[in-house]
């Protein structure tokens, strides 16, 4: 035990004397916002995420419109006592699409 302590004390002192100076941009200061992250091509990461989210929202809203038209046609064709299983699946898909759009809109 004594040998381990005699060995560990100089090792710990050597680590304590290592330079602790990191560049100021690496150490976040309290109350200071993080700098915006950039992609390797120089564009802001947030802008690219927003652009991709917008494109997904447009595609999902087009899908919502298509599904809602199909559901309307299903109700017009169907009987009041009969609802096709495909219509229920379409309604579930609409629910998922709206949750996805809402989640992307709340992200930022």
N, C-alpha and C positions, 0 to 999 in steps of 0.2 A: 504494500500500500504506500509505503514511504517512497519507494522508487517511482511509482506512478505519479505521485504528487511532485517529486523533484523533476520529473520529465515534463509534466503538464504546465507547471508554472512558467518556465521560459517560453514554451509554445504559446501560451495565452498572452504573455507580454509581447511577443513578436507580432501576434495578430492585432493587439491593441495599438501598436505603433504603425500599422499600415495606414497609408493616406486615406483619410475619410472624405476628402474633398471630391464631390461630384459636381458636374456642371450645373449651374443654376436652373437650366431648363429641364433637367431630369428630376430635381427635387421640387415637388409641388409645395408652394407656399400657402399657409392657411389664408382663406379669404380670397385667393387668387384663382381665377378660372383657368382650366387647362387650355393650352393652345390647341387650335383646331388640327385634327389629324389630316394628313395629306397622303394621297395614294402615290405610288411610284411615278405616275405620269404627271404629277403636280396638281391634280384636281383635288378639291376638298372631298373627303370621304362622305361627309354628311350630304353634300349636294348630289353625289352619285347615288346614295341610298334613296334620297327623295325622288330622284328621277326614275329609278327602278320601281319604287312604290307607286308613283303616278301611273306608270305604264301598266302595272299590275291592276291598279284600281280601274283604269279605263277598260282593260280586258274583262275584269270581273263584272263591271257594270253592264257591258254588252251581253255577257252571259246571263246576268240577272234579267235583262230585258227579254232575251230570247226565251228563257224558262218561264217567265211570267206570261208571255203570249201563249206558250204551249199549255200552260195550266188553264188559262182562260178558255182555250179551245177544248180541252179535256172536260171542263165543266159544262160547256155548251153542248157537247156531244153526249155526255153521260146522262145517267138517270139519277134522280135525287136519292135513290137508295143504294146506288152502286158507285164506288170510287175506285178507279184502277190503282193498283199498287205502284205503278210507274209515277203516278201523280204524287203520291206520298214521298217517293224518292226524290222527285223534283223539288218538292217543298223542303226536304232536308238539305238538298244541295243549295237552295236559295238561302236557307238559314246559315249554312257554313260560309257561303260567299259574303253575306252581310257581316258576319263576325270577323272575317278576314279583312274586309275593307275597313271596318270600324277600328280594328286593332292597328292597322297601318296608319290610319289617320291620327290615332292617339299617341303614336310613337314619339313624335317630336313636338 
